[in-house]
Amino acid sequence: MTSVRQVIASLAICLFAMTVSFGLAAQPNEPRPDSVQKIELENAQNRIADWEATLDAIEESISGEEISGRVISDGRDRIETIQLAINELRGRADERLQRFEAALGKLGEPPAEGEEEVPEVARERDRIGQDIARVGGVLKQLELVNFRASELSDQLSGLARERFTRRVLGRVDVPFDPVVWFEAWREIVKLPSMVQARYSNLELEGDVADQLSEVAPGLVFLTFIVIAALIGGEVVVLRYMPARWNSVPDEDRVSLISGTRFLFTALVPGIALLIAYGILESRDALLSGAMGDFVLQCFAAALFLLFVGAAVRSVHSPFAPSLRRSGTTPRGARVVGFCSLAVAVIFAFDMVLLQGATTLGTSLDIALVQSISNVLVISVLLFVCSLGVFWQHDERDRHEIWSKIERRSRRGLKVIAIMMPVLMLLGYVALARFILENLMMALAFLTCYWLLRGYCRALMHTYLVRPESSEDSNVSDAVHGTLYFWLRVLIDVVMFSIAVPVAVMIFTDIAWADLILAVQQAFIGIQVGGIHFSLRSIMLAALMFVIVLAVMRFFQRMLSTRVLPNTKLDQGLQHSVSAIFGYAGICLAILLAVSAAGLDLSNLAIIAGAISVGIGFGMQSIVNNFVSGLILLVERPIKVGDWIVVGADQGFVKDIRVRATEIETFDRSSVVIPNSELISNRVLNWTLKERSGRGIIKIGVSYGSDVDKVREILLEMADKRREILTYPAPQVVFMDFGASSLDFELRYFLRDIGDVIAVASSIRFEVVQRFRDEGIEIPFPQRDLNLRDIDKLTDAIRDAGKGAPKKIEKAEPEEPETSEDKAEDAPSDTEDSGADQKAAPPSATKDVSRDRDAPGREIPDAGGSPDGDAPR
């Protein structure tokens, strides 16, 4: 841990030292900004005159026939500086003009004709009017200068595009004669001796020597930083970092090590090189003419080599397979890594050599041969890197997004590697070089972006999402996953916002001033009719909405978890108060966001009218449900936690939302009912006023049972249940003399009606056991069966058993017996059947009678009729 802190501290010291050295070196030539706006406006005329002279010089420089790329680049840089200064001065002038106008408004309206004004007020009014006129004149001059600068910038952009088109799409004759190639390469080999012959006797005198002596210490210090970062970065990463992150998951560990490696060996030396070039560029005498272009190309080549070398070591890691982030095989990592490094070296060498040949004024054949040779070699190396034999092909990862991108990228690289030599042979050398340069820059840029993105994600996941502490072990994986997801989104948004402007500056011809003006225009906005649209107001409105909504949700959560539970309000009322507070917070956030966006709230009447038309046509049900939801929250016919019955659905109210209400049934399923149905239809609420409710258990005993004993047992069962209230006291009601039993009802009141089923079931279990112990019978339904002409039936059965067929007389249909007939026939039936008829077993009689009467028998249940125990 100590070594890591030392490394981080040393990195911070190096960055601070580089910043200080750059500031000290660039300080003498930087103009000191004046903080007082009045002084700025007084010097505005002089600054405007200087800008006019600069624009005249730029216009004169581009009036000739042959215009070099350096003239166009310098002109655009100077115009960019002028436009930035104009914008700054115009902002200060606008601010001062607003102050003058506000002061003039404090003086009131000017006097009418024929009226006199207080002399002091009149003098102050005249003075402020003169100031407003002077500031207004400066603003008009700034507009004219800005317009002229924009015209010249557009003219330079057109010249640059024309020059670029002519250079890139121009076709040259490719020399196929071997003698020409031999002579060209011999001249290329002699370039170092030509440089030595030209600059060996160069003596630094005057301003060049003085300025070089001033910046020499800073350049030496920055060189030391570059060397220390290159050597120390590899040592730190390979020796200390792997042991530090052993407990980290493999994916994060590799990302952390490769990102740290890239940070030390690419970003730190790259920043040092940029600062060194900035120091040299701040001295006018050091980078002038062709030598300045050559030094620029040297710095660009060194920076490109640094980034590509660090990317190859961090991504492919040829000698440390455990730290590899690419999908190459072990052999492919070495081949692709060395080929990529060779491509970077050849490309950087080509940049420096081509600019050196231009500076020395060599022949066109040398540049042509050099470009063709280098592009051919690079094409071969790129084709080798794209071969599938050096890349892994795992069927499990074949359909993942990154695997698809990798395969398609390799195919595109093959196409480009084949296309560039073809373009060379056709004579489009400049076009092939243009494709190669943009390809190299794109690969380097995307690799850097990918490494830094993975590095930031790994840092967040390691030190913020899952810190190394024992307290974090109680946090669930779902919370970690959600936090990591939003942190990844934040990292992607921030990095994408930074990468897009940088990519625009690298791969397009858009100047920095143009980019700033575009952003400012987006933030300033446009006027459409009476409504002003701007990115700044939209972002401010969105930020205001999010902040206010987050604050209101925080207070809503505190209200529902800390304040309301400590009050005497019931749960449903607490939910209603919390929900109304949440809706009020949403309305407040919307109103503040609309105000922050600059919209006039009086225009909401028009919007409301349009919304009312929409409601009349297609939003009736939505608004009906919304209004019904508000009525439910205010009137509270149902509350959260209530047991309600709506049609065929019943259950407990879980949530009352704006459009619908959620009910959880006893099967743990959710039923979403529109709020309008709860208002317009009949709703049975078992717990509207209180939680208590009545339960009923129906019980039947045989006719020979002791009814007093039955009453005593039932009351005893009810009295010992804690869920049953003692007042009103439980009671046993003798309901009726049934067909088969004496019918009783045990009626009681429960503390919580939600326990009705559980309590009724427990009492039934105990009653059955107690009745068995006391010998009390719970009868089945019974029915007597009377058969007429039993003697004839007996003779027929007897004769059938002897085997003699006998004609059986047809029986006449039975007529329904009256009570008198039944009374007269009863003795004879008993006498006739006493000897011959055997009584059926009691169990069989009960089973037959029970099966016959089962469809018409009503079984008591908690979900039966309203006279039963209770609704389900």
PAMARVEX-930327 format. One record per residue (C-alpha): residue in one letter; x, y, z. Coordinates in steps of 0.05 Angstrom, whole numbers, plus 5000, padded with zeros to 4 digits. Example, Ala and Ser with C-alpha at 12.3 -4.5 7.8 and 13.67 -1.06 7.14 Angstrom:
A524649105156
S527349795143
This chain:
M500050005000
T505850475016
S508950354947
V502350514913
R501651164952
Q508751354935
V507551224861
I501151644861
A504652204899
S510452204850
L505652214791
A502052814822
I508653174834
C510753054761
L504253324734
F504653934779
A511854064759
M510054014685
T504354504694
V508754994732
S514354954681
F509555084624
G506555674661
L513355984677
A515655894606
A509456184575
Q508456744625
P512757304592
N508857314526
E501857234555
P497957884559
R495658054629
P488058054631
D484758674658
S479458524708
V476159204706
Q471059244650
K471759984643
I479059934624
E477359394573
L472259844540
E476960434539
N482160014504
A477059704457
Q478560194401
N485960014401
R484459274402
I479559334345
A484759714304
D489859164316
W484858634295
E483259024231
A490759054215
T491458304227
L485558154182
D488558604128
A495058214131
I491457544126
E487457784067
E493758014032
S497357354045
I491856954011
S491257403951
G497057083914
E496756493867
E500755983906
I498255903977
S501855414022
G498555004076
R502355364130
V499556034108
I492455754112
S493755434179
D496956064209
G491356494182
R486056054212
D489656054279
R490156804280
I482756884261
E480956384315
T484656804367
I481157434343
Q474257114346
L475456864417
A477657564439
I471657884404
N466857414440
E470157564507
L469958324496
R462858294470
G460557924532
R463558454577
A460659014535
D453758694538
E454258634613
R456259364620
L450759574573
Q445659214615
R448159574677
F447560244642
E440560094619
A438559864689
A441360514718
L437560914666
G431260544684
K432160744757
L431761474736
G424761364710
E421561604646
P424362254614
P420062864626
A414763044575
E415463634528
G414964284566
E416563974633
E423164084670
E427363564706
V431863634766
P438663864740
E442563314776
V437862784747
A438363094678
R445963094680
E446062374704
R441262184649
D445662514596
R451962174623
I448761484623
G446061604553
Q453161784529
D455861144561
I450460734528
A451961054461
R459460914469
V458360184489
G453360104433
G458460364383
V463659874409
L458659304401
K457259504329
Q464659544313
L465558854344
E459958584300
L463358864238
V470158574256
N467057904274
F463257894207
R469758034169
A473457504209
S468056994193
E468357164119
L475957074118
S475256424158
D470256154107
Q474956364051
L480856004084
S476555394095
G474655394022
L481955454002
A483754894049
R478354444021
E480354603950
R487654473966
F485953834002
T481653573945
R486953743894
R492353423936
V488552793956
L484952643892
G490752843848
R493752283806
V501252203794
D505251753748
V508151193788
P515351043767
F516150313749
D523350383726
P528050033777
V533350553762
V528951113788
W527550713852
F534950573862
E536851303853
A531151533899
W533151063956
R540451273948
E538152003958
I534051804018
V540051474050
K544052124039
L538852554075
P542452524143
S548952764111
M545153314076
V542153544142
Q549053524174
A552153924117
R546754464122
Y546354554197
S553354354220
N555855074219
L549455364246
E550655884300
L545256094347
E545356854355
G540657404375
D533557244395
V534056504378
A539856404427
D536556804482
Q529856464476
L533055774472
S537155904535
E530756114570
V526955484554
A532854994558
P531954824633
G524654684624
L525954244563
V531353854601
F526653744660
L521053514615
T525853034579
F527652744647
I520252654663
V519152284597
I524951804609
A522951684682
A515751544664
L517651054609
I522450664653
G519050744720
G512150594693
E514149914668
V517749754734
V511849974777
V506649614735
L510348954728
R513248914799
Y508349244847
M501449284816
P499848554804
A500948384877
R496748974900
W490648744861
N490947994871
S484247974907
V480748364852
P476747974799
D480847794738
E477348264690
D478148864736
R485248664753
V487448644680
S483849304666
L487149634726
I494149394708
S493649554634
G490550234649
T495950414699
R501250184650
F498250614595
L497651204643
F504951184662
T507951014594
A503451424549
L499551974583
V504952254628
P510352264573
G505152514523
I503153104568
A510553254578
L511653274502
L505653724492
I508154204545
A515054204513
Y512254374445
G507954914477
I514155214508
L517655224440
E511555494404
S510956064453
R517656324427
D516756634359
A523956574338
L524655824352
L519255524308
S519055954247
G518855744174
A520255044149
M524154864211
G517854974253
D514054474209
F519653974216
V519854034293
L512253964294
Q512553324254
C518053054301
F513753194362
A507652884328
A511652254309
A514452184380
L507452264410
F504551754362
L510151254379
L508951354453
F501551214450
V502050624402
G507650304441
A503950374506
A497550114474
V501049504445
R504149334513
S497549454550
V492849094501
H496848524472
S502148444528
P506647984487
F510947754546
A505547724601
P499747294577
S495947394642
L495448144630
R492948084558
R486448444541
S485948274468
G482947644438
T489447404407
T492746734418
P499346704456
R503146674390
G498447174358
A499747674414
R507147694398
V506047714322
V500548244324
G504148644377
F510748674339
C507148814273
S503249384305
L509649674335
A513149614267
V507349964233
A507850534284
V515350604275
I514850604198
F509151104200
A512851574247
F519251504206
D515251664143
M512352294175
V519152554196
L522652354132
L517452654086
Q517553314123
G525153314124
A525353194049
T520553774039
T524754224084
L531154044048
G527854133980
T529153443951
S526153183887
L519052923878
D521452223862
I524352153932
A517752323965
L513951883917
V518451273925
Q518651354000
S510951404005
I509750803960
S514950373997
N512450544067
V505050454049
L506449774017
V510249524078
I504849784125
S499449454083
V502948784088
L503748854163
L496449054172
F494148454130
V498347994175
C495148294237
S488148164211
L489247424197
G484546984236
V489946484254
F492646964306
W485947084340
Q481946634386
H475246344361
D471046144422
E464145894402
R461346124469
D463346844456
R462046824382
H455447194386
E457547724437
I457748444414
W465248534424
S466847894386
K462648124328
I466048804328
E472848474330
R471248024271
R468348584229
S474149044246
R479048514221
R475148444157
G475149194146
L482649214161
K483848684107
V479849084057
I483849714072
A490449334070
I488749084000
M485849743976
M491850183992
P496849833946
V491649833891
L490750583898
M498350663897
L498950273832
L493350693801
G497151333818
Y492851583876
V498751613924
A496052203964
L489251863973
A492651233999
R496851644047
F490552014070
I487051354085
L493151094121
E493951714164
N486651714185
L486850964198
M492851034243
M489851614281
A483151254288
L486250614314
A490550994364
F484751424387
L479850844395
T485050424432
C486550994481
Y479051104492
W477850364504
L483550294553
L481750914593
R474350714594
G475950024622
Y480850324672
C475750814699
R470450264704
A475249814741
L477150364790
M469850504804
H468149774813
T474149644858
Y474250244904
L467050514902
V462349934889
R465949384927
P470849714976
E475249265018
S471449315084
S467648845128
E461649305130
D460349225056
S459048475063
N451948615085
V450148975020
S446548534970
D449148384901
A443048724871
V445049384904
H452149294878
G449649144808
T445049754806
L450450214833
Y455649944784
F450750024726
W449550764740
L456850894752
R458450574685
V453151014652
L456251624685
I463251434661
D460751304590
V457151974587
V463052374613
M468152024569
F463752074508
S462652814520
I470152914523
A471852444465
V467052744414
P470053454413
V477053154412
A475252704354
V472153284317
M478553684325
I482953104303
F479152814244
T475753434216
D477954114192
I473754484243
A477555014281
W477155064356
A473855744351
D468455464305
L467154904355
I466555394412
L461955834372
A457555234355
V457055044428
Q455655754448
Q450255804394
A447155164420
F447155444491
I444656124469
G439055814429
I434356044375
Q427956444375
V421756114345
G415956594347
G415156804419
I418756194448
H426256164458
F429555484453
S436555374478
L440754784501
R442655164564
S435455284585
I433454564569
M439354284609
L437854774666
A430454564665
A432253824666
L437353944722
M432254344761
F426953804752
V431653244775
I434253634835
V427353864859
L424353174848
A430152844885
V429353324944
M421853214947
R422652464942
F427752494999
F422852885043
Q417252415022
R421451815044
M423152155110
L415852325120
S413551605107
T419151265147
R420751745204
V415052235216
L408451885200
P410051215235
N410851605300
T403951915294
K397151605312
L394851595240
D392850925212
Q396950605156
G392050795101
L392051535121
Q399651535125
H399951265054
S395051795030
V399052365061
S405452085032
A402452004963
I399452704962
F406152984983
G409452604926
Y404552864875
A405453574900
G412953484893
I412153264820
C407753864805
L412754334838
A418554034800
I414854104734
L413054834748
L420155024769
A422954654708
V418255034662
S420255684694
A427655514689
A426755354615
G424456064604
L417255904585
D411856384605
L407056054653
S401456464623
N402256064560
L400055444599
A392855664586
I393855504512
I396954844530
A391254684578
G386354834522
A389954364475
I390053834529
S382553914542
V381253784468
G385553154473
I381752944536
G375153034499
F377352564443
G382052034469
M384052144542
Q377452084577
S379051424612
I385951654633
V383552304663
N377651944694
N382251454728
F386952024750
V381252424781
S378551784813
G385351654843
L385452354874
I378452234902
L380751574932
L386551924966
V382352494993
E375752155009
R379151495028
P373550995016
I379150485012
K386150515042
V392550135035
G391849485075
D384249455070
W380748795054
I375948954997
V371548564949
V370548844878
G366148394836
A369447714833
D376147974859
Q377948074932
G384348174971
F388448695007
V389949384978
K397349434965
D398050104930
I393650664905
R397050984845
V394951554799
R391451114747
A389950454782
T389850094848
E393549444861
I390248894901
E393948284926
T389347674929
F389947104978
D393546714924
R399147234925
S397147474856
S396348214839
V390048494809
V390449194779
I383649544780
P382550224747
N380850754798
S374450934761
E371550244776
L372750334850
I368850994848
S363050804803
N361950074823
R359849734888
V365849584933
L365449164997
N370649405047
W371348955108
T376249425144
L373950125126
K372350365197
E375749835239
R379249175234
S374448775277
G368948355246
R364047785260
G365247045247
I360046495244
I360845745249
K354845295233
I354444645272
G349144075272
V348443535325
S343942925329
Y337042965359
G339042565420
S344643045440
D344743475502
V343644185476
D346144515540
K352544115535
V353344325463
R352445055481
E357444995538
I362744675493
L361945185438
L362545775486
E368645455518
M371945395449
A370646125434
D372646395503
K379646105501
R381446415433
R385447055441
E383247295372
I375947325394
L373447935432
T370247865500
Y365548445483
P361048345447
A361247655480
P360847025437
Q354046705434
V351046045412
V344446105374
F339645515366
M337645635295
D332645075276
F330444355280
G333444085217
A331443475177
S337243075206
S340243505261
L339344045312
D342544665279
F346745145320
E351045755303
L357045995341
R357546755332
Y363547165355
F367247805339
L374647805319
R379848335334
D382248275262
I377548035209
G383547785170
D384047205219
V376946955206
I378846345165
A384546125211
V380346205274
A374345835244
S378745265222
S382045195290
I375245195326
R372544665279
F378444205293
E377544285368
V369944195365
V370443545327
Q375343265378
R371243515438
F364643235410
R367942565401
D370342575473
E363442765499
G359742265455
I356042805416
E354442585345
I354743025285
P349642665240
F349342575166
P342942745130
Q338142135136
R332041905094
D327141315103
L325440885043
N318440545042
L316939984991
R309639794974
D307439074955
I313438774989
D310038084992
K309238044917
L316438264907
T318737734957
D314937174921
A317737394854
I324737364881
R323536674913
D320636394848
A326436674808
G331236324855
K327735644842
G328535724766
A320935694750
P319036284708
K312936614732
K308937164700
I309537794740
E303738234740
K304938924717
A305239394775
E300739984775
P304140654782
E304840904853
E300541474875
P303341964923
E301841784994
T298342245041
S300242305113
E294041905131
D295741335083
K302741315110
A300141265181
E295340695163
D300640305123
A306140365173
P304139785219
S302739305161
D309339485129
T312939345192
E309438685202
D310438465130
S317838635126
G319738425196
A321237705178
D323737745107
Q327338415101
K334238505132
A336339185154
A341839515113
P348339675148
P348240375179
S354640585144
A351940385076
T345440745088
K349241365109
D353741335047
V347841254999
S343941805031
R350042275034
D351742164960
R344542284940
D343842934979
A350843214967
P349043664907
G343544024945
R347144065011
E350244735031
I357044665063
P359045245108
D365345595084
A369046245097
G367346455027
G360046245025
S353746655032
P353447285075
D350646855131
G356846415130
D363346525168
A365947105126
P367847265055
R374246975030
